């Protein structure tokens, strides 16, 4: 479960995925854009922060 706390979104290597990080640089969430346009093709991206790697 992702935390509800202050943070900002930053770009990832995938144009459809934005990563939300807190002020410490820790991943606290993500947003997948234009989901309905993606159809049945899977979205795969590795989100990284200072402490660990999170796979979506």
LUMKE-509902 format. One record per residue: residue in three letters; y, z, x of N, C-alpha, C, O in turn. Coordinates in steps of 0.001 Angstrom, whole numbers, padded with zeros to 6 digits, always signed. Layout:
<sites>
ALAYZXYZXYZXYZX
...
</sites>
This chain:
<sites>
UNK-001177+000000+000846+000000+000000+000000+001239+000000+000890+001307+000734+001875
UNK+002189-000808+000542+003410-000857+001327+004414+000183+000839+004445+000540-000339
UNK+005219+000652+001760+006213+001681+001458+007435+001090+000768+007819-000051+001023
UNK+008041+001889-000115+009329+001508-000703+010403+002218+000110+010657+003408-000076
UNK+011025+001472+001010+012087+002034+001839+013036+000923+002264+012742-000261+002098
UNK+014163+001319+002808+015167+000353+003236+014608-000533+004336+013853-000079+005196
UNK+014980-001775+004297+014530-002709+005315+015167-004063+005090+016065-004212+004261
UNK+014704-005028+005819+015230-006379+005679+014087-007375+005861+013058-007063+006460
UNK+014295-008584+005328+013294-009635+005459+013609-010497+006664+014772-010767+006967
UNK+012558-010926+007350+012737-011854+008460+011716-012977+008329+010670-012813+007700
UNK+012031-014106+008926+011179-015274+008859+009889-015052+009626+009831-014253+010561
UNK+008851-015777+009213+007576-015792+009932+007296-017233+010333+008102-018122+010060
UNK+006165-017465+010974+005796-018827+011369+005488-019710+010164+005488-020936+010277
UNK+005227-019095+009009+004944-019830+007773+006194-019796+006900+006679-018716+006563
UNK+006722-020960+006528+007951-021035+005734+007831-020343+004379+008846-019975+003787
UNK+006614-020160+003879+006406-019559+002563+006332-018034+002604+006304-017395+001552
UNK+006299-017438+003800+006106-015990+003921+007287-015355+004650+007661-015779+005744
UNK+007864-014333+004025+008919-013533+004645+008362-012127+004866+007742-011561+003966
UNK+008573-011568+006031+008082-010237+006380+009205-009218+006194+010321-009437+006664
UNK+008919-008106+005514+009915-007040+005360+009619-005955+006386+008506-005434+006456
UNK+010635-005622+007181+010496-004589+008202+011552-003513+007993+012626-003776+007450
UNK+011232-002295+008431+012225-001222+008348+013076-001240+009618+012914-002121+010463
UNK+013967-000283+009751+014872-000261+010897+014162+000016+012215+014722-000234+013283
UNK+012929+000533+012153+012132+000768+013353+011350-000480+013759+010717-000499+014815
UNK+011389-001525+012924+010643-002744+013211+009231-002745+012669+008455-003655+012962
UNK+008885-001737+011883+007545-001642+011314+007450-002478+010046+008378-002489+009238
UNK+006341-003173+009870+006127-003967+008663+005956-003034+007476+005110-002140+007492
UNK+006768-003250+006445+006665-002421+005238+006398-003270+003998+006278-002734+002896
UNK+006306-004576+004165+006008-005442+003036+006147-006901+003415+006458-007238+004558
UNK+005914-007751+002448+006069-009175+002669+006312-009846+001331+006041-009272+000276
UNK+006819-011055+001382+007081-011830+000178+006543-013232+000390+006785-013848+001428
UNK+005807-013738-000600+005298-015105-000544+006135-015934-001507+006164-015665-002708
UNK+006809-016933-000978+007713-017767-001753+007000-018987-002326+006036-019486-001745
UNK+007485-019461-003470+006990-020695-004100+005474-020677-004307+004801-021671-004033
UNK+004942-019569-004783+003497-019417-004976+002953-020477-005925+001897-021054-005668
UNK+003657-020736-007007+003159-021705-007996+003065-023116-007423+002274-023924-007911
UNK+003844-023423-006412+003805-024748-005793+002659-024892-004794+002310-026011-004418
UNK+002075-023791-004364+001018-023823-003358-000328-024266-003928-001201-024711-003182
UNK-000499-024148-005232-001765-024534-005847-002898-023643-005378-002741-022426-005287
UNK-004031-024239-005083-005196-023446-004695-005363-023342-003181-006328-022737-002713
UNK-004450-023915-002411-004571-023822-000962-004235-022407-000492-003224-021842-000908
UNK-005080-021828+000374-004854-020452+000830-003669-020352+001793-003330-021311+002487
UNK-003055-019181+001818-001970-018891+002754-002501-017868+003743-002998-016815+003343
UNK-002401-018167+005016-002882-017257+006044-001812-017120+007123-001286-018115+007622
UNK-001499-015872+007476-000500-015621+008513-000743-014237+009109-001164-013321+008403
UNK-000485-014089+010376-000588-012792+011039+000809-012195+011137+001715-012819+011689
UNK+000986-010993+010607+002258-010283+010709+002126-009269+011832+001155-008514+011879
UNK+003090-009249+012728+003013-008339+013867+004220-007426+013896+005322-007815+013509
UNK+003998-006193+014365+005107-005285+014619+004815-004524+015901+003836-004811+016590
UNK+005650-003569+016218+005518-002824+017471+004211-002040+017560+003669-001873+018652
UNK+003695-001556+016423+002558-000657+016449+001208-001343+016260+000225-000935+016879
UNK+001137-002373+015420-000147-002980+015123+000047-004379+014561+001165-004795+014258
UNK-001054-005090+014431-001031-006405+013810-001623-006278+012421-002668-005651+012250
UNK-000969-006864+011425-001423-006811+010040-001749-008220+009600-000899-009104+009702
UNK-002957-008458+009114-003319-009785+008620-003263-009793+007111-003712-008857+006450
UNK-002706-010856+006579-002555-011027+005134-003556-012041+004658-003609-012344+003466
</sites>
